[in-house]
Amino acid sequence: MKWEDDPRRAGSAAFRGVRASEPVEHVDLAAHGERVSAGGFWVVVATFEGRLDAWRMAAVTRDTDDAVPEPEPAPGREWEGPDPGDWATSLDRATYMAGVGRIRHDIRDGEVYQVNLCRMLEASLPAPQPGPDAVALAHRLATGNPARYASRIVIPRTHAWPGAWVVSASPELYLGVDGSTVRSSPIKGTAAPGTAMLPKDEAENVMITDLIRNDLSHVARPGSVSVPEFLAEHPHPGLIHLQSTVEATLAPDFDWTPALWPALLDGTFPPGSVSGAPKSSALRIIAREEPVARGAYCGGIGWIDADARRAELAVGIRTFAWSPERGGRLSFGTGAGITWGSVAAGEWEETELKARRLIGLASTVRMTS
């Protein structure tokens, strides 16, 4: 089979244990979120800036082994990514560290408690529509950086709907819904293997966990919000994260009614772990400090199965997105949570730690004669 004819590469998606294809409908979740609760299986890509796209898929299969996407080799092809030296950053080290300093001043002045400061890495990657070989990249990430919420989405752009090209190795749950239960597992706090978490790591996790408790309360039955996991260390390839989990029971007005997704997204988006607290102040400061849009990075990526009353949306971290603009660009974001206890050089190193392994996997060393 030719690469261009492989149906998985256009109009398809793969998640942990779920595969879907044949998009037949598109909705803007911000404007028509009630449509999603009516039925069907929907693939979701939400940008950090607030574009909330969902495509209803006609064909859905489930893997009984709960496998990550693309565990098998891509048929007949290897991933061909940018050269390792081709990646450019939206904020260099000095500029990023200066931004950390300004945010600490904001914290000192009482404007905010925490801000997630991010930078975008980008490299040229020409490819015909619908984009480069997403299956091959997803396979490489699944092999070299397995992640619980890994995903691969390629939706061709048509006259009827926008397109999407996303390959993610996200370890973080933004929203999980199972019947009447909704949960979120924010990750805040990062350390290299064998390195202890700092008090600053615990402080930022506590602040964001409290923010998530408030976010979920907008759709929760009174008194049902709980924190079954708090400040737990989770090992991941090349690093350790601090994770908490917040859980709630949906109030009757939102228990898979047409109001569920408009209200749930309005109350929780963008995810608190990648914005800050208070969220409104953090978003204002992010707009001041970050020169380019994040896009799918730090947004929401996943699926909603209204028929099964289940959903799984990941925070779009450890995520690659491809755009045809300027001849074809591959992007990847990395960031760190800034608090009063932050040291600018240490926050820069955290962004390097988070990016190093993934950028290495997505890059291709080309031999020259």
N, C-alpha and C positions, 0 to 999 in steps of 0.2 A: 504494500500500500504506500502510495506517495504521501509525503508529509502534508501536502496541501489538501489531500483527500481524507485525512484522518478526522472523523467527526468530533473527536474529543477536543480538537483545537479551536473550534468555533461554535459558539452557541452551546457551551457546556460548562459544567462546574464539578469539582470534586472536593469533598470535605472528609473529615474523619468519619468513616463508615457510611457515607452517603455520596452518591453520584447523580447528577441531573443533566438533562439535555433538552433540546428542542424548545427554546423560548417562544411563547405564543402571546405574551401580553406584558406591558410595562406600565408601572405606576410610579408616581412621585409620592413617597411615603409621607412627606410633609403636607401635601395637599390632599391626598386620597388614601391615607392609611387605613381607613375603614374597609377598603376593598380587600386588603390582605386578610382580614379576619373572616371574610366570607367563605374562604375555601381555597384549596390548591397549595402547591409547593412553590415557594418563592425564594429566589436567590437575591441577596442584598449586598450592595456596595454603597456605603455612606461615606462621604468625604468629611474631614474634620471641619471644613468651612460650612457644612450644612446641606449639601446636596444629598438627598436620600433616595436612591434608585432601587427598585425591586422589579425583577422579571419573573413571571410565572412560567414554570417549566412543565412541559407535557409528559416527559419521561423521567422517572425516578427509580433508582435501584439502591438497595441497602446491602452493605457488606456485613456478613454475620460475625466476622472477626474484628469489627470496629477498626479497620486498618486506616492508616494515614493515606492521603492521596498519592497516587503514582508510585507505589512501592516497586513496580516492575520497570525495567529499562524502557525508555522511550523507543518505539520501533524504528530502527534504522538510523537514528540520529543521536548525536551528543549535543549538549548545550553549548552554544557558541556565544559567549558573553563579551563584554568590553575588556580591553586590556586593563590590568590592575592599576596602571598609572594614569588611566583616562578619567578617573572619577574626580569631580570637582565638588567642593562644599560651598553651601550658601553662606556659611559663617566660618571664617578661619579661626585659629586658636585664639589669637589676640582679641578678635571681635567678640567671640563667644564669651571669653573670660570677662571682657568689659560689660557684656550684657548681664552676666552673673552679678557683678558689682552693682549695677543699677537696680537689679531686682532686690538685692539685699537692702539697698536704700529704701525701696518701696516697702519692704517688710518692716524696717526700722520706723518708717513713718506711719505704719498702721494701715497701709493700703491693701495688703494682702498677706497671707500666711505662707503660701507656697505657690510656685509657678513652674510648670514643666517647660523648660527651654529646649527647643529642638533645632536641628539643622538638617538640611536636605542634601544628600549626595546624589549626583547625577552624572551620567555618562552617555555619549552618543551610541546608539545601537540601531542602525538602519534595518528595516525589515518591511516586507509587504504587509498589507492588511490581511488578516486581523492582528498581526503582530508577530514577534519572535516565538520560538517554540516553548510555550508555557509548560507543556507536559514534561519536556526535558529538564527545565529548571526546577519544576516541582519535584521531579524524581531526584535531582541532585540535592535539593534541600532535605527531602525525606530521608535520604541516605546519610548526609553529612551533618544535619541539624534537625533531627526529628522533633516535632512539636505537637502538643495535644490538639491545638486548634489550627493545624495546617490547612491550607486551602489553595485552590487554583480555579480562577474564573476567567473565561474568555467569552464575551458577548459581542458579536459583530455590530457595528453601528449601522442602522438602517434609516429609512425615511420616517419610520414609526417610533424609534427609540434610540437613546444614546448607547454607546458601547462601553465596554470595560475590559481591561486586561490587568489582572492582579494575581500575583503568586505570593503567598504568605506563609511564614513559619511562626505564627503568633502563639505564645504560650498563655495568653491571658483571656479569660472569659469576661466579655462586656455584659451580655445579657443571656441568661439561659432560662427558658420557660418550659415547664413540664406540668401540663394540666393547670392547676391553680397556683402553682409555686413558681416564683421568679427569684433568680439569684444572680449575683455579680461577684467576681473574685478579683478585686483590684490588686495589682502588683506595684509595690513601691518599696524600694530598697534593693540595691544590687551590690554584689561583691564577687571578686574573683574566687575560684575554688581554694579552700584553705585559708581564706581571709575572713576575719570576723566582721559582722555588720557593725556599723557605727551607730551611736545614739541618734544621729541625724536620720539614719535609715528608718529606725523605729518611729521616730517622730513624724516623718512624712507619711508613713503607712497609717498611723493612728489618725492623722488629719484627714486623709483621703477616705479611710474606712467610715469615718463619721459623715463625710460628705455623701458617700454612697448610701448610707442609712437614710439620710434626708431625701436623696433623689428617689429611692424606691418607695418611700412613704407616700408619695403622690398617688400611687395606684394601689397601696396596700390596705388590707383589712386592719383597722386600728388595733394596736397591740401585737401585731404579728411579726414585726421586723425583728430579726435576731442575727447574731454573729456567731455561727457555728465553728468558724475557723478564724484564728486571730494571731497575726505575727508568726506564721509558720514558714520555715525555710524550705524552699523547693529547689533541688538541683536541676540545672539545664545545661546543655552543651556549652562548656566554656565559662559558665558563671552560675551564681546562686541568686535567687530572688526571694524576697520577703512577700508573702501573700496572705491576705485575709479573705473571708467569704461572708457576704451579707445575703440574707434570705428573707423572703416575705411571702405572705399569702395574698393573692389578688382579691381586692374588694369586689363584691357582686357587680358593681357598675362597670368593672373592667375585666371580668373573667371571660375572656375571649368574646367580648362584645365588640361592636364596631368602634367603640371608643378606646379600645386597648392600646393599639399601636400609636395613634396620635398622642395619647396621654403619656405612655411609657417613654417614647422618644423625646417628647417635649420636656419631660421631667429629668431625663438622664443624659441627653446628648448635648455636646460631645462627652465622651467618657471622662469621669473625674480624674482618673489616674494620669491622664495625659493632658490635662488642662491645669487644674490647681484649685486652691481654696482661698477665699470664696471664688466660685467659678466665674462669676461675672467680672470681677476685678482681674482674675488671672487671664481671661480671654482678652481683655483690653490691653494688658501688658504684653501678651504674646503677639498681638497685632502690631504693637510698637516695636518689638525687638526682632521679629522674624521677617526677613525680606521677601520670602516666597511662600506660596501656599503649600500646605502639607498634602492636600489631596486625600487619597485613600489611607495614607499613613496617619495613624492616630484616629481614624474614623471607625466605622463598624463594618465587619465583613462576616457573612454567614448565610443562614437560611431560616425560613419560617415555614413550618408545615401546619397550616391552619386545620387541615382535616384530622391530624393526629394531636392537635393542641400542644405542639412542641416547637421550640425555636432554639437556635444556638448561634449567637453573634459574638465574634471575637473582637477584641480591641486590635485595630490594624497596626500593630507593631511588628518588627522583623518582617517588613512587607515591601515587596518590589512591585512597582507599577510601570507600565509602558505606555507612552503616548506617541502618536505619529507626528506631533508637532516638531518643527525644526529638523526634519529628516528622520526622526525617531529617537526618543530619549528614554532611558531606563533610570528610574529614580528609587531611592531608598532613604528613609529617615532614621535619625537617631537622636536621643535627647536624654535629659536628666531632670529630676525634680530639685528645684532650688528652694532652700529654706534659709533661715538666719544662720544656721550652723554650717552652711555650705562653704567650701574652699574652692575658689574658681578653678585652680589647676586640677583638683580632684574631680570636679564635675566634667571638665573636658575629657579627662581620662576615662570616665564612665561612658561617655558617648563613643569613645574609641573602642572600649571593650565590647560594647553592645554591637558595634558595626563590624568589627574585625573579621569574625568568623563568617558572617553572611556575605560580606563583600568579597571575601576570598573565594567562597563557593560560587558566587555569581560571575566572577571574573575568569577570563581565559588567557593563559600565557601562550603567546604565539612565537613559534620558533622562527628566527631569521637566518638566512644563509649568509 
